[in-house]
């Protein structure tokens, strides 16, 4: 699920800021951004927040500012700088060019000025953990709020599908009269036919009556909609809701195949539209 949380703390020696953000995704993709001196703790941090976030495309950013810099924090490789300078000076003399920027160029070369691999201050790491945990609390509250809104939206989709069932029932008398008129017309033609087989006709009549009966589908669809809304009010999980939606889809498809009525087909199409919305949004729930 989407979420955002940010926290920061300042002490005499350090300022720490942690940001955690995520976008919807089926699987977890956690990207860590932090100073090099925290790298020894990368696996620990990754494992901890992978379990907490669960899934989605997430970024955890840790920024640290030191208010006091030790003399040994910054190092200059004098031998390498001298070698760069001599080589550049020799090339400048050979080409007859100005050598006024050679010192700046030599000191800007790779590995000339670097930060020594320092030991991680336990107090700093404790501070980082505290700020990261606080950022996650804010991040999770953001997700909970979004999830509550999404829960109401999904419940609304299910209620709209269930509301289509009475609409179908209101159209059934008209459907029944049309079907009856069509059967009576066909029956009259069959009776006049010398090859008319009464037993065969009764079997086919029973078959069509069963084929056009949608009472079971309506009952099951209503049950699935109720179950979906009930699950939303408890502890909704994306996978379980998706399974219920699949069952709803089966009943809606069967209603469509048995409809044999333009008005009922229209209601079925409207139900399918709401069901597609459910399937799309259910993937955003953990």
C-alpha positions as CSV (number, residue, x, y, z in Angstrom):
1,X,0.0,0.0,0.0
2,X,1.1,3.6,-0.4
3,X,2.4,5.3,2.6
4,X,4.7,8.0,3.9
5,X,6.4,8.7,7.2
6,X,9.2,11.1,8.3
7,X,10.9,11.6,11.6
8,X,14.0,13.4,12.8
9,X,15.9,14.0,16.0
10,X,18.8,16.3,16.9
11,X,21.5,15.8,19.6
12,X,24.7,17.6,20.4
13,X,26.7,15.4,18.2
14,X,24.2,14.3,15.4
15,X,21.1,15.1,13.5
16,X,19.2,12.1,12.1
17,X,16.4,12.2,9.6
18,X,14.6,9.1,8.3
19,X,12.0,9.0,5.5
20,X,10.0,5.9,4.6
21,X,7.7,5.9,1.5
22,X,6.1,3.2,-0.6
23,X,3.9,2.7,-3.6
24,X,1.5,-0.2,-4.3
25,X,3.1,-3.4,-5.6
26,X,2.4,-7.1,-5.5
27,X,5.9,-8.0,-4.1
28,X,8.3,-6.2,-1.8
29,X,11.1,-4.1,-3.4
30,X,12.9,-2.2,-0.6
31,X,15.5,0.3,-1.5
32,X,17.9,1.6,1.2
33,X,19.6,4.9,1.1
34,X,22.0,5.6,3.9
35,X,25.6,6.7,4.7
36,X,28.5,4.4,4.0
37,X,29.3,4.0,7.7
38,X,25.8,2.3,8.2
39,X,26.5,-0.3,5.6
40,X,27.6,-3.0,8.2
41,X,24.0,-2.7,9.5
42,X,22.3,-2.9,6.1
43,X,21.2,-6.6,6.4
44,X,19.8,-6.0,9.9
45,X,17.9,-2.9,8.8
46,X,16.6,-4.5,5.6
47,X,15.4,-7.7,7.4
48,X,13.6,-5.6,10.1
49,X,11.7,-3.3,7.7
50,X,11.0,-6.0,5.1
51,X,8.9,-7.8,7.7
52,X,7.2,-4.6,8.7
53,X,6.4,-3.3,5.2
54,X,5.5,-6.7,3.7
55,X,5.1,-5.6,0.1
56,X,5.2,-2.7,-2.3
57,X,7.9,-0.6,-3.9
58,X,9.4,1.1,-0.8
59,X,12.3,3.5,-0.1
60,X,14.0,3.9,3.3
61,X,16.2,7.0,3.4
62,X,18.5,7.7,6.4
63,X,20.4,11.0,6.5
64,X,23.0,11.8,9.2
65,X,24.7,15.1,9.9
66,X,27.7,15.1,12.3
67,X,28.0,18.3,14.3
68,X,31.5,17.4,15.4
69,X,34.1,16.1,12.9
70,X,37.1,14.2,14.2
71,X,40.5,15.0,12.8
72,X,40.9,11.5,11.4
73,X,37.5,11.6,9.6
74,X,39.0,13.2,6.4
75,X,42.2,11.8,4.9
76,X,44.5,13.1,2.1
77,X,46.6,10.6,0.1
78,X,49.6,12.8,-0.3
79,X,51.7,10.4,-2.3
80,X,48.9,9.9,-4.8
81,X,48.2,13.7,-5.0
82,X,52.0,14.3,-5.6
83,X,52.1,11.8,-8.4
84,X,49.0,13.3,-10.1
85,X,50.5,16.8,-9.7
86,X,53.9,15.7,-11.2
87,X,52.3,13.9,-14.1
88,X,50.1,16.9,-14.9
89,X,52.9,19.4,-14.5
90,X,55.1,17.3,-16.9
91,X,52.3,17.2,-19.5
92,X,51.7,20.9,-19.1
93,X,55.4,21.7,-19.7
94,X,55.5,19.4,-22.7
95,X,52.5,21.0,-24.3
96,X,53.5,24.6,-23.2
97,X,50.2,25.3,-21.5
98,X,49.4,27.1,-18.2
99,X,49.9,25.1,-15.0
100,X,47.9,27.4,-12.7
101,X,45.0,24.8,-12.3
102,X,47.2,21.7,-11.9
103,X,47.0,21.7,-8.0
104,X,43.1,21.9,-8.1
105,X,43.0,19.2,-10.7
106,X,45.3,16.9,-8.7
107,X,43.4,17.2,-5.4
108,X,40.1,16.6,-7.2
109,X,41.2,13.3,-8.6
110,X,39.7,10.0,-7.3
111,X,40.9,8.7,-3.9
112,X,43.1,11.8,-3.2
113,X,40.7,13.2,-0.6
114,X,38.6,10.6,1.1
115,X,36.8,9.7,4.3
116,X,38.4,7.1,6.4
117,X,36.4,3.9,7.3
118,X,35.4,4.9,10.8
119,X,33.8,2.7,13.4
120,X,30.1,3.1,13.8
121,X,29.3,4.9,17.0
122,X,26.8,2.7,19.0
123,X,25.1,5.9,20.3
124,X,24.5,7.0,16.7
125,X,23.1,3.7,15.6
126,X,20.7,3.7,18.6
127,X,19.6,7.1,17.6
128,X,19.1,6.0,14.0
129,X,17.0,3.0,15.2
130,X,14.8,5.3,17.3
131,X,14.2,7.8,14.5
132,X,13.5,5.0,12.0
133,X,11.0,3.3,14.3
134,X,9.2,6.7,14.8
135,X,9.1,7.2,11.1
136,X,7.6,3.7,10.6
137,X,4.8,4.5,13.2
138,X,3.9,7.6,11.2
139,X,4.2,5.6,7.9
140,X,1.9,2.8,9.2
141,X,-0.7,5.3,10.5
142,X,-0.7,6.8,6.9
143,X,-1.4,3.3,5.5
144,X,-4.1,2.6,8.1
145,X,-5.9,5.8,7.2
146,X,-5.6,5.0,3.4
147,X,-6.7,1.4,4.1
148,X,-9.8,2.6,6.0
149,X,-10.8,4.8,3.0
150,X,-10.2,1.9,0.6
151,X,-12.2,-0.4,2.8
152,X,-15.3,1.9,2.5
153,X,-14.8,2.1,-1.3
154,X,-14.6,-1.7,-1.7
155,X,-17.7,-2.2,0.5
156,X,-19.5,0.3,-1.7
157,X,-18.7,-1.7,-4.8
158,X,-20.0,-4.9,-3.2
159,X,-23.2,-3.1,-2.1
160,X,-23.7,-1.8,-5.6
161,X,-23.4,-5.4,-6.9
162,X,-25.9,-6.6,-4.3
163,X,-28.3,-3.8,-5.2
164,X,-28.4,-5.1,-8.7
165,X,-30.1,-8.3,-7.5
166,X,-33.5,-6.7,-6.8
167,X,-33.2,-4.9,-10.1
168,X,-32.9,-8.3,-11.8
169,X,-35.8,-9.7,-9.8
170,X,-38.0,-6.7,-10.9
171,X,-37.3,-7.7,-14.6
172,X,-38.0,-11.4,-14.1
173,X,-41.8,-11.3,-14.5
174,X,-41.4,-9.6,-17.9
175,X,-38.8,-12.2,-18.8
176,X,-41.1,-15.0,-17.7
177,X,-44.0,-13.7,-19.8
178,X,-41.8,-13.4,-22.9
179,X,-40.5,-16.9,-22.4
180,X,-44.0,-18.3,-21.8
181,X,-45.3,-16.6,-25.0
182,X,-42.4,-18.0,-27.0
183,X,-42.9,-21.5,-25.6
184,X,-46.7,-21.4,-26.3
185,X,-46.0,-20.4,-29.9
186,X,-43.5,-23.2,-30.4
187,X,-45.8,-25.6,-28.7
188,X,-48.6,-24.8,-31.1
189,X,-46.3,-25.4,-34.0
190,X,-45.1,-28.7,-32.5
191,X,-48.7,-30.0,-31.9
192,X,-49.5,-29.5,-35.5
193,X,-46.5,-31.5,-36.5
194,X,-47.3,-35.2,-37.1
195,X,-43.8,-36.2,-35.7
196,X,-44.5,-34.5,-32.4
197,X,-43.1,-36.5,-29.4
198,X,-44.8,-35.6,-26.2
199,X,-42.2,-37.2,-23.9
200,X,-39.3,-35.6,-25.7
201,X,-41.1,-32.3,-25.5
202,X,-41.5,-32.6,-21.7
203,X,-37.8,-33.4,-21.2
204,X,-36.7,-30.4,-23.2
205,X,-39.2,-28.2,-21.4
206,X,-37.8,-29.3,-18.0
207,X,-34.3,-28.7,-19.4
208,X,-35.1,-25.1,-20.4
209,X,-36.9,-24.3,-17.2
210,X,-33.8,-25.4,-15.3
211,X,-31.6,-23.5,-17.6
212,X,-33.5,-20.2,-17.2
213,X,-33.9,-20.4,-13.4
214,X,-31.5,-18.0,-11.7
215,X,-32.7,-18.2,-8.1
216,X,-29.7,-20.2,-6.9
217,X,-27.3,-17.8,-8.5
218,X,-29.0,-14.8,-6.9
219,X,-28.9,-16.4,-3.5
220,X,-25.3,-17.3,-3.8
221,X,-24.3,-13.9,-5.2
222,X,-26.1,-12.1,-2.3
223,X,-24.3,-14.5,0.1
224,X,-20.9,-13.7,-1.4
225,X,-21.6,-9.9,-1.3
226,X,-22.5,-10.2,2.4
227,X,-19.4,-12.3,3.1
228,X,-17.2,-9.7,1.3
229,X,-18.6,-6.8,3.4
230,X,-18.4,-8.8,6.6
231,X,-14.7,-9.6,5.8
232,X,-14.1,-5.9,5.1
233,X,-15.4,-5.1,8.6
234,X,-13.1,-7.6,10.3
235,X,-9.5,-8.0,9.2
236,X,-9.5,-7.6,5.4
237,X,-6.7,-9.3,3.5
238,X,-6.1,-8.7,-0.2
239,X,-5.9,-12.4,-1.1
240,X,-9.0,-13.5,0.8
241,X,-11.0,-10.6,-0.7
242,X,-9.8,-11.5,-4.1
243,X,-11.0,-15.1,-3.6
244,X,-14.5,-13.9,-2.6
245,X,-14.5,-11.7,-5.7
246,X,-13.8,-14.7,-7.9
247,X,-16.8,-16.5,-6.5
248,X,-18.9,-13.4,-7.1
249,X,-17.7,-13.3,-10.6
250,X,-18.8,-16.9,-11.2
251,X,-22.3,-16.2,-10.1
252,X,-22.5,-13.0,-12.2
253,X,-21.3,-14.8,-15.3
254,X,-23.9,-17.5,-14.8
255,X,-26.6,-14.9,-14.4
256,X,-25.5,-13.4,-17.7
257,X,-25.5,-16.7,-19.5
258,X,-29.0,-17.5,-18.3
259,X,-30.5,-14.0,-18.6
260,X,-32.0,-14.2,-22.1
261,X,-33.3,-10.7,-21.5
262,X,-31.7,-7.3,-22.5
263,X,-32.6,-5.5,-19.3
264,X,-31.1,-8.3,-17.1
265,X,-28.0,-8.4,-19.3
266,X,-27.6,-4.6,-18.7
267,X,-27.7,-5.2,-14.9
268,X,-25.1,-8.0,-15.3
269,X,-22.8,-5.7,-17.2
270,X,-23.1,-3.1,-14.5
271,X,-22.2,-5.8,-11.9
272,X,-19.2,-6.8,-13.8
273,X,-17.9,-3.2,-13.9
274,X,-18.1,-3.0,-10.1
275,X,-16.5,-6.4,-9.8
276,X,-13.5,-5.2,-11.9
277,X,-13.1,-2.2,-9.6
278,X,-13.0,-4.6,-6.6
279,X,-10.3,-6.8,-8.2
280,X,-8.1,-3.8,-9.0
281,X,-8.4,-2.2,-5.5
282,X,-8.2,-5.5,-3.6
283,X,-4.6,-5.9,-4.9
284,X,-3.7,-2.8,-2.9
285,X,-4.5,-4.4,0.4
286,X,-1.9,-6.4,2.3
